[in-house]
Amino acid sequence: MGDENEIHRDSRNDLHSYANPREIQITHVDLDLDVSFDEKTLTGSALLSIDRLVADANRLVVDTRDLKIQRVEVRDAGGDFSQTTFELGGSDPILGTPLSIAVPAGAVAVRIHYGTNPGASGLQWLDPPQTAGKLQPFLFTQSQAIHARSWIPLQDTPGVRVTYAATIRTPPELRAVMSAELTPVPHAPAGEHRFVMEQAIPPYLIALAVGDLVFEPMSERTGVWAEPSVVKRAAREFEDTESMMQAVESLYGPYRWGRYDLLVLPPSFPFGGMENPRLTFATPTILAGDKSLVSLVAHELAHSWSGNLVTNATWRDFWLNEGFTVYVENRIQEAVFGRERALMEATLEVQELEAELARFKPADQILHVDLSGRDPDEGFTSVPYIKGMLFLLSLEAAAGRPAFDAFLRNYFDHFAFQSITTADFLKYLEETLLKENPAISEQVPIAEWVSEPGLPPGFPRPASNAFSKVREEARRWLAGETAASGIAASEWVTQQWLHFLRALPDSLDDSKIRELDTAFGFSKSGNSEILHQWLLIAVRNEFADTNEELERFLTAVGRRKFLKPLYEELVKTPDGLARARTIYAKAKPGYHPIAVATIDDILARAEP
C-alpha cells in the first residue's frame, strides 16, 4: 500500500510556483492592458493588492514567463506610488522566471508595468483566415494549468485566490469578453471594456477573448457569445443549459456566479472546454447539430461547483476538480437527458480510462499523482477525471445516493471559495460521511483509490443496456452474418456509434473498412467524435482512402483530445511518421502553444 502519511506532508506546498504567498499574498489583481494584433502583444500594467502575512516580509515573489518587465512601483496606504527595485531570476522551461520585488513597510499594493511575448504560452493570436468569419483577427487566453504567468505577473498557483478587475482596450470594431462581469463605463472610448470579478478565484480562471463577437441569449441568466456566423447554431445546440443549471442546483445548491454564458472559440482551442467563471470557453467541435456532444456543457457547468467554487490547492490535487466534475456532469446528464444517456457516457469514459491505464506506468495511474519536476499539463489524463469519478461512485454505492448527495452538497458549502488539498478532503470525508456511516470504510478501500495505481477490484462499473445491442450488431457483421448495410442502426445515437467503432478489432481489411464507410459515410461525418474515432481506425490500418480527410481534420481542428491520439498512431510506422511531419508543418501555425508542445513531444519521441 502507499504511504498514507505522504498525503499529509506539507500538502499545500505548490511545486509549480515560485511565489511566496505564506509571507505576502496577493488578494486582488487590477489589469490595464492594450491589445495589439499587429504586435501580437498585451501591454500595460497589473496592480496587485497585497496582504503581508509575515510582519517583516519585504519581498513579493511572483511568477512570470517570457514577460518584458519595464518598471515596478509600490503604493502606500495614502495612494501614492513610488518606484521600487525588482530582480528577475533564472528561467526554467516549465516554471518560467521568478520576479522578486522589494516591498517596503507600509506598501499595500505593487504595480508592474510589462508586456507579453508574441509567443506567450497562454495566448493564441489568430489571423482572420483562422476564424469562422474570415474578416477579423481573434485572441483568446488559456491559463490552466500554469499559463496565466505568461500574460499576467502574479502568484500563479491555485492555492491563492484573488478577485480581479480589468480595463481592456481593443480595436474599436472588436469586442472583449472575460471571466468577469462587464461593467459599463460612462463616456468610455470605443474599444475600451471594463470588467469586475467580485468572487475570489484561482489565477488559472482569469480569462480573456477578443474578436468579432455577438451575443445570443438562451434564458435570463444564460447565453452564447460567438462569431456572427456561429452564434445562432450554438444557441440552438446549447438551449438545454438552463435546464442543466436547474438540475444541478436542485442537487448541490445555488449557482453562485451570477450569469452562465458560453463562448464558442475558433477550432484551434486546444481543449473541449474551459470552465472560466461566468463564461465557459468551448470548442466548436461540439456543435454536432443534435445535442449529442453537450455533455461538455454539463461538464463545464459542473465546474461552477467542483473546481471554481472548491478548487484543488495544487496540481497534484487535480482530481478534486475533475473527478468531482465528471461525477456531477453525469448526474446532470441523467436528470436532463435520462439515465440511459448518462450510463452510455459513463461507459465510454471508463473504456477510455482503461485504455490509458494499459499504457501508463504505475506512477501515472495514481489519483494523488506526483508531478515533481514535471509540467502539470502532463497530469491532464483520464485518471483524475474518470478514476476520480469512479472513486466517488464507490462512495455513493456504499453510502446510498441520498446520503452521498447530502454529503456533496455540504462539502461544496463547507469549502466554498476555498482551495483545498487531498488531505483536506480526506479529513472532511472522515469527519462527516464516514463518521455517520462507519461501514463505508470497510467497503471502499479509500487509501488504495487515492494512492495506488490501477482500479481497485469490484469498483462500480457503469453499464448500458443499449450497448449490448451494439456489440451484437458488431459481432454479426464481423462474423459475416450481415452486410454493413444490414446493421440495425437506424435509431442509434452518437454514443452507440462510438461504442460500435471501439468494439471493432484493431486490424481490419481495407474491404471491410470501405464497406462500413460506404454504408454509413463515417469519413464525411459532421460529428467530430465519430469522425475522430473513424480516422483512428483508418490510420491504424493504413487505410489510404481517408488520407485527404485525415489531413483536413488535423489542419482544421486544434483540440488536443483529437490531435494527440491521431499523431501517436501515425508515428508508429515510417510512412505514417513522414505523413505526420508533413501534415504538422501545415497545421502547426494554427495550433495553440499547448497543442504544439504536445505534438512536438510526440514527434521527438518518434525520432529513430
MOWORA-V53450 format. One line per field, one symbol per residue. ss: DSSP state (H for helix, E for strand, - for the rest). A space follows every 50 residues. Layout:
BEGIN
ss: ???
END
This chain:
BEGIN
ss: ---HHHHH---------------EEEEEEEEEEEEE----EEEEEEEEEE EE------EEEEEE---EEEEEEEEE----EEE--EEEEEEE---EEEEE EE----EEEEEEEEE-------EEEE-HHH-------EEEE------HHH ---E------EEEEEEEEE-----EEEE--EE---------EEEEEEEEE EEHHH--EEEE--EEEE----EEEEE----HHHHHHH---HHHHHHHHHH HH-------EEEEE--------EE----EEEE-HHH--------HHHHHH HH---E---EEE--HHHHHHHHHHHHHHHHHHHHHHH-HHHHHHHHHHHH HHHHHHHHH--HHHH----------HHHH--HHHHHHHHHHHHHHHHHH- HHHHHHHHHHHHHH---EEE-HHHHHHHHHH-HHHH--HHHHH--HHHHH H-------------HHHHHHHHHHHHHH-----HHH-------HHHHHHH HHH------HHHHHHHHHHH-HHH---HHHHHHHHHHHHH---HHHHHHH HHHHHH---HHHHHHHHHHH---HHHHHHHHHHHHHHHHH--HHHHHHHH HHHHHH--
END
